[in-house]
Each structure stands twice: as C-alpha cells, then as structure tokens.
Amino acid sequence: MLAGLPYRPGDAELAGMRARAQRLMKRYNQTTLDDADLRREILGELLGHIGAGSVIRTPFLVDYGTHIRIGDGVFLNYGCVLLDVCDITIGDGTQIGPAVQIYAADHPRSPEERAAGLELGRPVTIGRNVWIGGGAILLPGITVGDDAIIAAGAVVTRDVAPGVTVRGNPARP
C-alpha cells in the first residue's frame, strides 16, 4: 500500500489499523481547546509525527494517521480530512483552512482492478509556509512547493511550484 501498489483494503491488518485510528479520532474529536495536554497526547499516538506548536481543530478525520507527518507550527482548521493510505507530509508553518481534504487514497483506472476490490495510493507532500484556503481538495500524488498558496475551493490535480498561487477546478496559476 505505502509503495503505491494495488492492495486490498479489507486486509485484516489494515482493518485493525483503521479501527485503532477511529478510536483515537473519536477521543480526539470529543476534546475541547481546554484539553491541550490530552489533545497533544492523542495526536502523538495517532499521527506519525506532530511538530511543536502545531494545532489541529476538531473534527479531524484520517484513514490510519500513522502515515501523516506534520511539521512545527502547522495549523489545521475545523473539519479537515486526510486520507493517508500513503504518506502525507505537511511542512513547517503551513496554514490549512476549514474543510480541506487531502487524499493520498486513489483507485485503479482499470475497471477490472476496481471490480476486483483493489485500491492504491500516492503520497502527498506539502512544503513549508504554504497557505491552503477552506474547502480545497488536494488529489493523490501531488507536491505543493514551499510558500505556495492554494485558493479556497481549489481542486489541486497537479504539482504546485514553490511560491505560486493556484485557484479553480482544476487549480491553475
């Protein structure tokens, strides 16, 4: 799965990993801002890495959590969804608006593979000091360069170069 090869999502090990993530998400999403220490503890268990000073508002949804690496000083606003069947990396100082969706999860283009119940994924990498507006969607396999801006509601289907602002569907400079 992490190598981007087709896999069966019903695999017992993967199902167990998703169940673990669901339990941790449930705990996290029941907290408030007053529970800062508990939130940090839960995110430390859920995510592959959570940097110093990073904040994630609830609700927050993931597939596995363990394939997500968040740098220092990152902010994710309310209602973000990160589908991490492959690695999702978010660089230091990145600001992510509400209801942003980041998908490393993908599906085969072949109808035969889809009918066979296979899925796949491709990693998503977001550089440092990126600003992603509310409701944006980042599709599997993309890289967003340092200092880029993704406008609210944009659907990012291709890599975004450092320092570039993109908007629209599909997102364009």
C-alpha positions in Angstrom: 0.0 0.0 0.0 2.7 2.5 1.0 4.6 1.7 -2.2 1.7 2.8 -4.3 0.9 -0.7 -5.4 -2.7 -2.1 -5.6 -3.8 -3.6 -2.2 -7.0 -5.0 -0.7 -8.5 -2.5 1.8 -10.3 -5.4 3.6 -7.0 -6.9 4.7 -7.2 -7.8 8.4 -4.1 -5.8 9.4 -5.3 -2.7 7.6 -8.7 -3.0 9.1 -7.1 -3.2 12.5 -5.1 -0.1 11.8 -8.2 1.8 10.7 -10.1 0.7 13.8 -7.2 2.0 16.0 -7.3 5.3 14.2 -11.1 5.5 14.6 -10.8 5.0 18.4 -8.2 7.7 18.6 -10.1 10.1 16.4 -13.2 9.6 18.5 -11.2 10.5 21.6 -9.6 13.5 20.0 -12.8 14.8 18.4 -14.5 14.8 21.8 -11.9 17.2 23.3 -12.0 21.0 23.5 -9.4 23.7 23.5 -9.2 23.4 27.3 -7.8 19.8 26.8 -4.5 20.9 25.3 -2.3 18.3 27.0 -4.7 15.5 26.2 -5.0 16.6 22.6 -1.2 16.6 22.2 -1.1 13.1 23.8 -3.7 11.7 21.5 -2.2 13.2 18.4 1.2 11.8 19.4 -0.4 8.3 19.4 -2.5 8.9 16.2 0.0 10.6 13.9 3.4 9.5 12.5 4.7 12.9 13.7 3.2 16.1 15.1 5.6 19.1 15.3 6.0 21.5 18.2 3.3 24.2 18.3 1.1 22.6 15.7 -2.7 22.8 16.2 -5.5 20.7 14.7 -9.1 21.8 15.3 -11.8 19.2 15.7 -13.4 17.4 14.0 -10.3 15.8 12.3 -10.6 12.7 10.2 -7.9 10.2 8.9 -7.7 6.7 7.5 -4.7 5.5 9.5 -3.0 8.5 11.0 0.4 6.8 11.2 1.3 7.9 7.7 0.8 11.6 8.4 3.8 13.8 9.3 3.1 17.3 10.4 5.9 19.9 10.9 6.3 22.6 13.5 3.8 25.4 13.8 1.2 23.9 11.4 -2.4 24.8 11.8 -5.4 22.7 10.5 -8.8 24.4 10.9 -12.1 22.7 11.6 -13.2 19.6 9.6 -10.1 18.6 7.7 -9.9 15.1 6.2 -6.6 13.4 5.5 -6.8 10.0 3.7 -3.4 8.6 4.4 -3.1 5.2 2.6 0.3 6.6 1.6 2.4 9.3 3.3 1.1 12.8 3.7 3.8 15.3 4.8 3.0 18.8 5.8 5.9 21.3 6.2 6.6 23.7 9.0 4.4 26.8 9.3 1.7 25.6 6.8 -1.8 27.0 7.4 -4.8 24.9 6.3 -8.3 26.3 6.2 -11.5 24.6 7.3 -12.9 21.6 5.4 -9.7 20.9 3.4 -9.4 17.4 2.1 -6.0 15.8 1.4 -6.2 12.5 -0.5 -3.3 10.1 -0.7 -6.0 7.4 -1.4 -6.6 6.6 -5.1 -8.4 4.0 -7.2 -7.1 2.0 -10.2 -8.1 3.3 -13.6 -8.7 -0.2 -14.8 -12.3 -1.3 -14.4 -11.1 -4.9 -13.8 -8.9 -3.9 -10.9 -11.7 -1.8 -9.3 -14.2 -4.7 -9.8 -11.6 -6.9 -8.0 -11.8 -4.6 -5.0 -8.3 -3.3 -5.3 -7.3 0.2 -4.2 -4.0 2.1 -4.3 -2.5 5.4 -3.2 0.1 8.0 -4.0 1.9 10.3 -1.4 1.1 13.9 -1.0 3.8 16.4 0.0 3.1 19.9 1.1 6.1 22.2 1.6 6.7 24.8 4.4 4.8 28.1 4.8 2.0 27.0 2.5 -1.5 28.5 2.8 -4.4 26.3 1.8 -7.8 28.0 1.7 -11.0 26.5 3.1 -12.7 23.7 1.1 -9.7 23.0 -1.1 -9.1 19.4 -2.3 -5.6 18.0 -2.9 -5.6 14.9 -5.0 -3.2 11.9 -4.7 0.4 12.1 -5.8 0.8 15.9 -5.8 3.6 18.0 -4.3 3.0 21.6 -3.2 6.1 23.7 -3.1 7.2 26.0 -0.2 5.4 29.3 0.1 2.6 28.4 -2.3 -1.0 29.5 -1.9 -4.0 27.3 -2.8 -7.2 29.4 -3.0 -10.3 28.4 -1.2 -12.3 25.7 -3.1 -9.4 24.8 -5.4 -9.1 21.3 -6.7 -5.4 20.5 -7.0 -4.8 17.9 -9.6 -1.1 18.7 -10.4 2.0 19.8 -8.6 2.2 23.4 -7.4 5.5 25.1 -7.8 7.1 27.0 -4.9 5.7 30.5 -4.4 2.9 30.0 -6.9 -0.8 30.8 -6.2 -3.4 28.4 -7.7 -7.2 28.6 -7.9 -10.1 26.9 -9.6 -11.1 23.4 -10.7 -8.7 22.2 -11.8 -6.4 24.5 -9.9 -4.3 26.7 -12.2 -1.9 29.6 -11.5 
